[in-house]
Structures are given as C-alpha cells and as structure tokens.
Amino acid sequence: MAFSRAGAFAGFPFSGEHRYDDAHSRRAAVDRIDMLATVFDTAFVVPGTKIRFGAEALLRLVPGIGDAAASALSLYLLYEASRLGVPRLLLARMLVNVMLEGAVGAVPVAGDAFDVLFRANRRNVALLREHFARTGY
C-alpha cells in the first residue's frame, strides 16, 4: 500500500496548509484547545482547598520523562494554534510560556508548585481568545 495524500493521509494537513478555513471550524478548534488546556492545567481540585491542578502537574511528578511528556502536550496545543493561522509573534509568545513552564517545572518540588500556579496552557488559550476577539474568528 502506497502512502500518498490521496490515500491513507487524505485530509491530513501537510505543512503550510491551514485546516480551519471558516469561522465555525476556527471557533470549534479554539473551544477544543480550551478544553484540552483545562484538562492539562485545572481539571482536578485538592480536596478542601481551591487549589486546582491538571494532568500535566501529575506528569511532572515523574522525574525526567514526565517533564518532557508534559511539555510535549503543551506543544501540541501550539501546533493546533499554528494550524489556526495565528501570527508567528503570538506563537512565539505562547512558546515562551511553555518553555518557562518546562524549564522551571524541571526543578524538583518548587517546579511542581510553579506548574500548578503558572498554568501555561490556560495563559495560551487566553492569548488565543484575545487574538480572535481582536481580529474576529
């Protein structure tokens, strides 16, 4: 079986192709990114407190590989944002958030607390929503 754009990878956006061409699909994509960011950053609550954390905070508890896996999840959200056609400057700003969270998050204990408080994915969704509020969906 040969792999080609017409075969197994039909519909997969290759480099430079934006998948979200109309306002409805862009809104749905931003909502999906928002939902993922919630799971990654604020899905759970510490009982008896108002402290929220997500799947990334749990991943970062695993030394080494957990930090890399959590950062990869955040980078997936940036990939989706790039498919929305956001400006490179906005992507760079979002990348700085992810890099900061990844770098500080690698520090034992203090990095885990920083990850719970900083919430890079929620910040990036806020940046996306601001951008689309200014420019329109």
C-alpha positions as CSV (number, residue, x, y, z in Angstrom):
1,M,0.0,0.0,0.0
2,A,1.5,3.3,-1.0
3,F,1.1,6.3,1.2
4,S,0.1,9.4,-0.6
5,R,-2.1,12.5,0.0
6,A,-4.9,10.7,-1.7
7,G,-4.5,7.5,0.2
8,A,-4.0,6.9,3.9
9,F,-3.2,10.5,4.7
10,A,-6.1,12.1,2.9
11,G,-7.4,15.1,4.9
12,F,-4.2,15.4,7.0
13,P,-2.9,18.9,6.8
14,F,0.6,19.0,5.4
15,S,3.0,21.8,6.1
16,G,1.7,25.2,5.2
17,E,-1.9,24.1,4.9
18,H,-4.4,25.5,7.3
19,R,-7.3,23.2,8.2
20,Y,-9.7,25.8,9.7
21,D,-11.0,27.9,6.8
22,D,-14.3,29.1,8.1
23,A,-15.4,30.9,11.3
24,H,-17.3,27.9,12.7
25,S,-14.4,25.5,12.4
26,R,-12.0,28.0,14.0
27,R,-14.3,28.6,16.9
28,A,-14.7,24.8,17.4
29,A,-10.9,24.4,17.3
30,V,-10.4,27.1,19.9
31,D,-13.0,25.5,22.1
32,R,-11.3,22.1,21.7
33,I,-7.9,23.7,22.6
34,D,-9.6,25.4,25.6
35,M,-11.0,22.0,26.8
36,L,-7.5,20.4,26.4
37,A,-5.9,23.2,28.3
38,T,-8.4,22.7,31.1
39,V,-7.5,19.0,31.3
40,F,-3.8,19.8,31.2
41,D,-3.9,22.6,33.8
42,T,-7.0,22.8,36.0
43,A,-9.0,19.5,35.8
44,F,-8.7,18.5,39.4
45,V,-9.1,20.1,42.8
46,V,-7.2,19.4,46.0
47,P,-9.9,18.4,48.4
48,G,-10.8,21.1,51.0
49,T,-9.0,23.8,49.1
50,K,-9.4,25.9,46.0
51,I,-6.1,24.7,44.5
52,R,-6.6,23.3,41.0
53,F,-4.1,21.2,39.0
54,G,-4.2,19.2,35.9
55,A,-2.8,16.2,34.1
56,E,0.5,18.0,33.4
57,A,1.1,18.6,37.1
58,L,0.7,14.8,37.7
59,L,3.0,14.0,34.8
60,R,5.7,16.4,36.0
61,L,5.9,14.4,39.3
62,V,7.6,11.6,37.3
63,P,11.3,12.7,37.2
64,G,12.8,13.4,33.7
65,I,10.3,11.8,31.3
66,G,7.3,13.4,33.0
67,D,8.6,16.9,32.3
68,A,9.3,16.1,28.7
69,A,5.8,14.5,28.2
70,A,4.0,17.4,29.8
71,S,5.9,19.9,27.6
72,A,5.0,17.8,24.6
73,L,1.3,18.1,25.5
74,S,1.7,21.9,25.6
75,L,3.5,21.9,22.3
76,Y,0.5,20.1,20.8
77,L,-1.7,23.0,21.7
78,L,0.8,25.3,19.9
79,Y,0.7,23.1,16.9
80,E,-3.1,23.4,16.8
81,A,-2.8,27.2,17.2
82,S,-0.4,27.3,14.3
83,R,-3.0,25.4,12.2
84,L,-5.4,28.2,13.0
85,G,-3.1,30.6,11.2
86,V,-2.2,32.8,14.2
87,P,0.7,35.2,13.7
88,R,4.2,34.0,14.4
89,L,4.7,36.6,17.1
90,L,1.7,35.2,19.0
91,L,3.1,31.7,18.6
92,A,6.5,32.8,19.9
93,R,4.8,34.4,22.9
94,M,2.9,31.1,23.6
95,L,6.1,29.2,23.1
96,V,7.9,31.3,25.7
97,N,5.1,30.4,28.2
98,V,5.6,26.7,27.5
99,M,9.4,27.0,27.7
100,L,9.2,28.9,31.0
101,E,6.9,26.3,32.5
102,G,9.1,23.5,31.2
103,A,12.3,25.0,32.5
104,V,11.1,26.0,35.9
105,G,9.0,22.8,36.2
106,A,12.1,20.7,35.9
107,V,13.2,21.9,39.3
108,P,12.1,19.3,41.9
109,V,9.3,20.4,44.3
110,A,9.5,24.1,43.5
111,G,8.9,23.4,39.9
112,D,5.9,21.4,40.6
113,A,4.4,24.2,42.6
114,F,5.2,26.6,39.8
115,D,3.5,24.4,37.3
116,V,0.3,24.4,39.4
117,L,0.3,28.2,39.8
118,F,1.6,29.3,36.3
119,R,-0.7,27.3,34.1
120,A,0.9,28.0,30.7
121,N,-1.8,26.3,28.7
122,R,-4.6,28.4,30.3
123,R,-2.5,31.5,29.6
124,N,-2.0,30.4,25.9
125,V,-5.8,29.9,25.5
126,A,-6.4,33.4,26.9
127,L,-3.9,34.8,24.3
128,L,-5.7,32.9,21.5
129,R,-9.1,34.2,22.6
130,E,-7.7,37.7,22.8
131,H,-6.3,37.5,19.3
132,F,-9.5,36.2,17.8
133,A,-11.6,38.7,19.7
134,R,-9.5,41.5,18.1
135,T,-9.3,40.0,14.6
136,G,-12.6,38.1,14.6
137,Y,-13.0,34.4,14.1
